[in-house]
Amino acid sequence: MNFFDSLSSIKLGDVSLSSVFSALIVYVLCYIAIKILCKAFEKILDSSRHIDASLKSFFRSAIKAVLWTIAVIIIAGTLGIPVTSLVAVLSVAGVALSLALQGLLSNLFSGITLLTTHPFKVGDYVEISGQSGTVKSIGLFYTGLATVDNRMIYAPNGSVTSGQIVNFSAEDLRRVIISVTASYDSATEDVRAACLDAIGMIDKALSDPPPFAAISSYGSSSIEYTVRTWCKTEDYWDVYFALNENLRTCFEKHGVEMCYDHLNVHLVNDK
């Protein structure tokens, strides 16, 4: 009787000692194989500059979980445990877990979608589901936005991908559009000159494409003008507020009356 025959004769419950010894050898081999495969996968991830760091971390964990699941099935087969039954148990457990974590998994896959499609990046100013702010973080489950008053909003990625995303930082240039009203008594040429002067006072406003000022509608007591100018995306708010202030100054300079809604009340004395 050789060594392995002796081990086979020793039982630990329904499992022979030789099976345990073989399972340990298989475990060591699986451990070494998983280490090698994970390092190879790590090099592939590190060589890619287009994959987000959060996504790389998820892929590392996912590939390791898959490899160890396969290793457990192989080791179980070595111990004489019916592999078919084990796979069935794992499948049922996986389905039950996915149902229990349905919302979390939805956010996870939405996070992967955001990190691979790049509809926005950290630092972009966006509007998501009616909330506007600067993107501070893009995680696997939540996207963090900082509002203009420095509040942090953490939106579940599921709601981010299912709603409309407006990225104000996607292009290098943005167009500032402001509507302003003037009296019917003010000449159109004077109003246009005042609007263009207001734009010309702003260093960050671009001359190419050229600025624009024209009548957009006629009201009951005033004419509405639309004023447009281009600027760099990062200068948008500076140009927007400067133009609002300059318009009032230039209207006064050109003798243009800036109108507002008003109501005339006539009192009739019956006596």
C-alpha positions as CSV (number, residue, x, y, z in Angstrom):
1,M,0.0,0.0,0.0
2,N,1.6,3.3,-1.1
3,F,1.2,6.7,0.5
4,F,-1.8,7.8,-1.4
5,D,-3.6,4.6,-0.8
6,S,-3.0,5.1,2.9
7,L,-4.5,8.6,2.7
8,S,-7.5,7.3,0.8
9,S,-8.2,4.9,3.6
10,I,-8.4,7.8,6.1
11,K,-11.8,9.4,6.1
12,L,-12.9,12.8,7.4
13,G,-16.6,12.3,7.3
14,D,-17.5,11.4,3.7
15,V,-14.3,12.9,2.3
16,S,-11.0,11.0,2.2
17,L,-7.8,12.6,3.4
18,S,-6.3,12.1,-0.1
19,S,-9.1,14.3,-1.5
20,V,-8.4,17.0,1.0
21,F,-4.7,16.8,0.1
22,S,-5.5,17.0,-3.6
23,A,-7.8,20.0,-2.9
24,L,-5.0,21.8,-1.1
25,I,-2.7,21.3,-4.1
26,V,-5.5,22.5,-6.4
27,Y,-6.0,25.5,-4.1
28,V,-2.3,26.5,-4.3
29,L,-2.3,26.1,-8.1
30,C,-5.5,28.2,-8.4
31,Y,-4.0,30.8,-6.1
32,I,-0.8,31.1,-8.2
33,A,-2.9,31.1,-11.4
34,I,-5.2,33.9,-10.1
35,K,-2.2,36.0,-9.0
36,I,-0.7,35.7,-12.5
37,L,-3.9,36.4,-14.3
38,C,-4.7,39.4,-12.1
39,K,-1.3,40.9,-12.6
40,A,-1.7,40.5,-16.4
41,F,-5.1,42.1,-16.2
42,E,-3.7,44.9,-14.1
43,K,-1.1,45.7,-16.8
44,I,-3.8,45.9,-19.4
45,L,-5.8,48.3,-17.3
46,D,-2.8,50.5,-16.4
47,S,-1.9,50.7,-20.1
48,S,-5.3,52.1,-20.9
49,R,-5.7,55.9,-20.4
50,H,-9.3,56.0,-21.3
51,I,-10.6,53.9,-18.4
52,D,-11.6,55.8,-15.2
53,A,-9.8,55.0,-12.0
54,S,-13.1,54.0,-10.3
55,L,-13.9,51.7,-13.2
56,K,-10.4,50.1,-13.1
57,S,-11.0,49.3,-9.4
58,F,-14.3,47.7,-10.2
59,F,-12.8,45.6,-13.0
60,R,-10.1,44.4,-10.7
61,S,-12.6,43.3,-8.0
62,A,-14.9,41.8,-10.6
63,I,-12.2,39.7,-12.4
64,K,-10.9,38.5,-9.0
65,A,-14.4,37.5,-7.9
66,V,-15.0,35.5,-11.1
67,L,-11.7,33.7,-10.9
68,W,-12.2,32.7,-7.3
69,T,-15.7,31.5,-8.0
70,I,-14.3,29.2,-10.7
71,A,-11.6,28.1,-8.3
72,V,-14.1,27.2,-5.6
73,I,-16.1,25.1,-8.1
74,I,-12.9,23.3,-9.2
75,I,-11.8,22.7,-5.5
76,A,-15.3,21.4,-4.7
77,G,-15.1,18.9,-7.5
78,T,-11.8,17.7,-6.2
79,L,-13.4,17.1,-2.8
80,G,-16.1,15.0,-4.4
81,I,-18.8,17.6,-3.9
82,P,-21.3,17.5,-6.9
83,V,-20.4,20.5,-9.0
84,T,-23.8,20.6,-10.7
85,S,-25.5,21.0,-7.3
86,L,-23.0,23.7,-6.2
87,V,-23.5,25.7,-9.4
88,A,-27.3,25.4,-8.9
89,V,-27.0,26.7,-5.4
90,L,-24.7,29.6,-6.5
91,S,-27.1,30.5,-9.3
92,V,-30.1,30.6,-6.9
93,A,-28.1,32.7,-4.4
94,G,-27.1,35.0,-7.2
95,V,-30.6,35.5,-8.4
96,A,-31.9,36.1,-4.8
97,L,-29.0,38.6,-4.2
98,S,-29.7,40.5,-7.5
99,L,-33.4,40.8,-6.6
100,A,-32.5,42.1,-3.1
101,L,-30.0,44.6,-4.5
102,Q,-31.9,45.5,-7.7
103,G,-31.7,49.3,-7.1
104,L,-28.0,49.1,-6.1
105,L,-27.2,47.1,-9.2
106,S,-29.1,49.5,-11.4
107,N,-26.9,52.4,-10.0
108,L,-23.8,50.2,-10.5
109,F,-24.4,49.5,-14.1
110,S,-25.4,53.1,-14.7
111,G,-22.1,54.2,-13.1
112,I,-20.2,51.9,-15.5
113,T,-22.1,53.4,-18.4
114,L,-21.2,57.0,-17.3
115,L,-17.5,56.0,-16.8
116,T,-17.3,54.4,-20.2
117,T,-19.4,56.8,-22.4
118,H,-18.2,60.1,-20.7
119,P,-21.2,62.4,-21.1
120,F,-19.4,64.6,-18.6
121,K,-16.2,64.7,-16.6
122,V,-15.1,66.0,-13.2
123,G,-15.0,69.8,-13.3
124,D,-17.9,70.2,-15.9
125,Y,-20.9,72.3,-15.1
126,V,-24.0,70.3,-15.8
127,E,-27.7,70.1,-15.2
128,I,-29.0,66.6,-14.2
129,S,-32.6,66.0,-13.4
130,G,-33.3,69.7,-12.8
131,Q,-30.2,70.1,-10.5
132,S,-27.3,72.2,-11.7
133,G,-23.8,72.2,-10.4
134,T,-20.1,71.4,-11.0
135,V,-19.3,67.7,-11.1
136,K,-17.0,66.8,-8.2
137,S,-17.0,63.0,-8.4
138,I,-18.3,60.2,-10.6
139,G,-18.5,57.0,-8.6
140,L,-19.9,53.6,-9.4
141,F,-23.1,54.3,-7.5
142,Y,-23.4,58.1,-7.1
143,T,-22.4,61.3,-9.0
144,G,-21.5,64.3,-6.8
145,L,-22.5,67.9,-7.8
146,A,-21.5,71.1,-6.1
147,T,-24.1,73.9,-6.5
148,V,-23.2,77.6,-6.9
149,D,-24.0,78.1,-3.2
150,N,-21.6,75.2,-2.3
151,R,-24.2,72.5,-1.5
152,M,-23.2,68.9,-2.4
153,I,-25.8,66.9,-4.2
154,Y,-25.3,63.1,-4.6
155,A,-27.4,61.8,-7.4
156,P,-27.9,58.0,-7.9
157,N,-26.4,57.0,-11.2
158,G,-29.6,55.2,-12.1
159,S,-31.5,58.5,-12.1
160,V,-28.6,60.3,-13.9
161,T,-28.6,57.9,-16.9
162,S,-32.4,57.7,-17.1
163,G,-32.9,61.5,-17.2
164,Q,-31.7,64.3,-19.4
165,I,-28.1,65.5,-19.0
166,V,-27.2,69.0,-20.1
167,N,-23.4,69.6,-20.2
168,F,-22.6,73.3,-20.3
169,S,-18.9,72.7,-20.4
170,A,-18.9,70.3,-23.4
171,E,-17.9,73.0,-25.9
172,D,-15.0,75.5,-25.7
173,L,-17.4,78.5,-26.4
174,R,-20.8,79.5,-25.0
175,R,-23.3,82.1,-26.1
176,V,-24.6,84.6,-23.6
177,I,-28.2,85.5,-24.4
178,I,-30.0,88.3,-22.6
179,S,-33.4,89.8,-23.3
180,V,-34.0,93.5,-22.6
181,T,-36.9,95.9,-23.2
182,A,-36.9,99.5,-24.5
183,S,-39.6,102.1,-25.1
184,Y,-41.4,102.5,-28.4
185,D,-40.1,106.1,-28.4
186,S,-36.5,104.9,-28.6
187,A,-35.1,104.4,-32.1
188,T,-34.0,100.9,-33.0
189,E,-30.6,102.1,-34.1
190,D,-30.0,103.7,-30.7
191,V,-31.0,100.6,-28.8
192,R,-28.8,98.4,-31.0
193,A,-25.9,100.8,-30.6
194,A,-26.3,100.8,-26.8
195,C,-26.4,96.9,-26.7
196,L,-23.3,96.6,-28.9
197,D,-21.5,99.2,-26.8
198,A,-22.4,97.2,-23.6
199,I,-20.8,94.1,-25.2
200,G,-17.7,96.1,-26.4
201,M,-17.0,97.1,-22.8
202,I,-16.3,93.5,-21.8
203,D,-12.8,92.2,-22.5
204,K,-13.9,88.6,-22.2
205,A,-16.6,88.9,-24.9
206,L,-15.4,87.6,-28.2
207,S,-15.6,89.7,-31.4
208,D,-15.6,86.6,-33.6
209,P,-18.3,85.2,-33.9
210,P,-19.7,88.8,-34.0
211,P,-22.2,90.0,-31.3
212,F,-25.8,90.4,-32.1
213,A,-28.7,92.7,-31.1
214,A,-32.1,92.8,-32.7
215,I,-35.8,93.1,-32.0
216,S,-37.3,89.8,-30.8
217,S,-40.9,90.8,-30.0
218,Y,-43.4,93.6,-29.5
219,G,-45.1,94.1,-26.2
220,S,-48.1,96.1,-25.1
221,S,-45.9,98.9,-23.8
222,S,-42.3,98.1,-24.9
223,I,-40.2,96.4,-27.5
224,E,-38.1,93.4,-26.5
225,Y,-34.6,93.1,-27.8
226,T,-32.4,90.0,-27.8
227,V,-28.7,90.5,-27.1
228,R,-26.2,87.8,-27.8
229,T,-22.4,87.5,-27.6
230,W,-19.9,84.6,-27.5
231,C,-17.3,83.9,-24.9
232,K,-15.1,81.1,-23.6
233,T,-17.0,78.6,-21.5
234,E,-15.1,79.4,-18.4
235,D,-15.9,83.1,-18.8
236,Y,-19.7,82.7,-19.2
237,W,-20.9,84.0,-15.8
238,D,-18.4,86.9,-15.8
239,V,-19.6,88.0,-19.2
240,Y,-23.3,87.4,-18.3
241,F,-23.3,89.6,-15.2
242,A,-21.0,92.3,-16.8
243,L,-23.4,92.5,-19.8
244,N,-26.4,93.0,-17.5
245,E,-24.7,95.9,-15.7
246,N,-23.3,97.4,-18.9
247,L,-26.7,97.4,-20.6
248,R,-28.2,99.8,-18.0
249,T,-25.2,102.1,-18.2
250,C,-25.2,102.2,-22.0
251,F,-29.0,102.7,-22.2
252,E,-28.6,105.8,-20.1
253,K,-25.6,106.9,-22.2
254,H,-27.6,106.6,-25.5
255,G,-30.8,108.1,-24.1
256,V,-32.7,104.8,-24.4
257,E,-35.6,104.3,-22.0
258,M,-35.5,100.9,-20.4
259,C,-39.1,99.8,-19.9
260,Y,-40.9,97.6,-17.4
261,D,-44.5,96.4,-17.1
262,H,-46.7,99.1,-15.6
263,L,-50.4,99.8,-15.1
264,N,-52.1,103.1,-15.6
265,V,-55.2,103.6,-13.3
266,H,-57.7,106.3,-14.2
267,L,-60.1,107.4,-11.4
268,V,-63.5,108.7,-12.6
269,N,-65.4,111.0,-10.3
270,D,-69.2,110.6,-10.9
271,K,-70.1,113.6,-8.8
